[in-house]
Amino acid sequence: MSLVLDPAAQDLLFREARTANTFTDEPVTDEQVQAIYDLVKFGPTAFNQSPLRVVLVRSAEGRERLVQHMAEGNRPKTATAPLVAILAADNEFHEELPALLPHFPQAKDLFFSERPARESAAGLNAALQAAYFIIGVRAAGLAAGPMTGYDAAGIQKEFLDGDHTPLMVVNIGKPGEDAWFPRSPRLSFDEVVTTV
């Protein structure tokens, strides 16, 4: 076997995991979300950046505010998922670098003094962290429904601020009835990988 990860874990995290479109009403607890974060925070990023920010939408009022910014096809599942997370990139992440990169604290000013450089780095590294977050949701035995079909400016205004860029909205919970669309094709190894 080429992989050391148990085949059941491979299935849980990748092969059998899909984007969920329906959920049961079983709640997702704060303890589960904490465990997910405490696992995925160790995923690698450039300069040990941690630009991902997570806004958990639990209240009915918050859910109502969020649903109005979702694309029409994403509204019903966002309205009924046990938990919804807005994942965003903090464009001022560099302020934390001296603590996160203590052996190279000058990285904050050397590489990230200009806003465009910060936005580019924050977008890439928060997207990496968002992918780890989805894997963490799966590792918790939950299903994730990540979506980018929404009014980004509306979500930013409603839930974030000018220093935070929304990346995706993720519905989280136990999969409900008819949760999965049929698996779509993937590219083969030979279509993706070249050797030089």
C-alpha positions in Angstrom: 0.0 0.0 0.0 1.3 3.4 -1.0 -0.6 5.4 1.7 -0.1 5.0 5.4 -3.6 6.4 6.2 -6.1 3.7 7.0 -8.4 3.0 4.0 -11.5 3.8 6.1 -10.0 7.2 6.9 -9.2 7.7 3.3 -12.8 7.1 2.4 -14.1 9.4 5.2 -11.9 12.3 4.2 -11.8 11.9 0.4 -13.3 9.0 -1.5 -16.7 8.9 0.0 -16.9 12.5 1.2 -19.1 14.8 -0.9 -20.6 18.2 -0.7 -23.8 17.8 1.3 -26.9 19.5 0.1 -29.3 18.4 2.9 -28.7 17.9 6.6 -30.5 16.4 9.6 -31.5 18.7 12.5 -28.9 17.2 14.8 -27.0 20.1 16.2 -23.3 20.8 15.7 -21.8 21.7 19.1 -19.2 24.3 20.0 -17.0 21.5 21.2 -17.1 19.9 17.8 -16.1 23.1 16.1 -13.3 23.7 18.7 -12.0 20.2 18.0 -12.1 20.8 14.3 -10.1 24.0 14.6 -7.6 22.5 17.1 -6.8 19.9 14.5 -6.7 21.9 11.3 -4.8 24.9 12.7 -1.6 22.8 12.1 -2.0 22.7 8.3 1.0 24.4 6.6 0.9 27.9 5.3 3.5 30.3 4.0 5.4 32.1 6.9 3.0 30.3 9.3 0.4 32.8 8.3 -3.0 32.3 9.9 -5.3 34.6 8.0 -8.4 32.4 8.1 -11.3 33.8 10.2 -14.5 31.9 10.9 -17.9 33.5 11.6 -20.3 30.9 13.0 -23.9 31.7 12.1 -26.1 30.0 14.7 -28.9 32.5 15.6 -32.2 32.6 13.6 -31.6 36.4 13.1 -28.1 35.8 11.8 -29.3 33.0 9.5 -32.0 35.2 8.1 -29.4 38.0 7.4 -27.1 35.5 5.7 -29.7 33.7 3.6 -30.6 36.9 1.8 -27.1 37.2 0.4 -26.9 33.6 -0.9 -27.6 32.6 -4.5 -31.1 31.3 -5.0 -30.1 27.7 -5.2 -28.1 27.9 -2.0 -30.8 29.5 0.2 -32.8 26.5 1.3 -29.8 24.4 2.4 -28.2 27.4 4.2 -31.5 28.1 5.9 -31.8 24.5 7.2 -28.2 23.4 8.0 -27.5 23.0 11.7 -24.5 25.3 11.5 -23.2 27.7 8.9 -19.7 29.0 8.8 -18.5 32.1 6.9 -14.8 31.6 6.1 -12.9 34.8 5.4 -9.4 36.0 4.9 -8.0 38.6 7.3 -6.0 41.1 5.2 -4.3 42.4 8.3 -3.0 38.9 9.3 0.6 40.3 9.3 0.1 41.9 12.7 0.2 38.4 14.2 3.4 37.3 12.4 5.9 38.3 15.1 4.1 35.9 17.4 3.5 33.2 14.8 7.0 33.4 13.3 9.2 34.3 16.3 12.4 33.3 14.6 11.8 35.8 11.8 9.6 38.6 13.2 10.8 41.1 10.5 8.8 39.2 7.9 5.8 41.3 8.9 7.5 44.5 7.5 9.8 43.0 4.9 7.1 41.2 2.9 3.7 42.5 4.0 4.0 46.2 4.5 1.9 46.9 1.4 -1.8 46.1 1.3 -1.8 44.4 -2.1 0.9 41.9 -1.0 -1.2 41.2 2.2 -4.4 40.6 0.2 -2.7 38.2 -2.2 -1.0 36.2 0.6 -4.2 36.3 2.8 -6.3 35.0 0.0 -4.0 32.1 -0.9 -3.2 31.0 2.7 -6.8 31.4 4.0 -8.0 29.3 1.1 -5.5 26.6 2.1 -6.8 26.9 5.7 -10.4 26.7 4.4 -9.5 23.4 2.6 -8.1 22.1 5.9 -11.3 23.2 7.6 -13.4 21.2 5.3 -11.2 18.1 5.9 -11.5 18.7 9.6 -15.3 18.8 9.4 -15.1 15.4 7.7 -12.7 14.1 10.3 -15.4 15.0 12.9 -17.8 12.7 11.2 -19.8 15.6 9.8 -20.6 16.7 6.3 -19.6 20.0 4.7 -21.4 22.0 2.1 -18.9 24.6 0.9 -20.4 27.3 -1.4 -19.1 30.4 -3.3 -22.5 31.3 -4.7 -23.3 34.4 -2.8 -23.1 38.2 -2.8 -19.6 38.7 -1.4 -20.0 42.5 -0.9 -23.3 41.9 1.0 -21.8 39.3 3.2 -18.7 41.4 3.9 -20.9 44.4 4.8 -23.3 42.3 6.9 -20.8 40.1 8.8 -17.3 41.3 8.3 -15.5 44.6 7.6 -13.1 46.1 5.0 -10.2 44.1 6.3 -11.8 40.7 5.8 -12.6 39.1 2.5 -15.2 36.3 2.3 -13.9 33.1 0.8 -16.8 30.7 1.1 -19.8 29.8 3.2 -19.9 26.3 4.6 -23.0 24.4 5.7 -22.1 21.9 8.4 -24.0 18.9 9.9 -24.9 15.3 9.6 -26.0 14.5 6.1 -29.8 14.4 5.6 -32.0 12.5 3.1 -30.8 12.7 -0.5 -27.8 14.7 0.6 -25.5 13.9 -2.3 -25.6 14.6 -6.0 -24.0 11.8 -8.2 -20.2 11.9 -8.0 -18.8 14.0 -10.9 -15.7 12.9 -12.8 -12.2 13.8 -11.8 -9.1 14.1 -13.9 -6.8 11.2 -14.0 -3.2 11.2 -12.8 -1.8 11.3 -16.3 -4.0 14.3 -17.2 -2.6 16.3 -14.2 0.9 15.1 -13.5 4.0 15.6 -15.6 7.6 14.8 -14.8 10.6 16.8 -16.0 
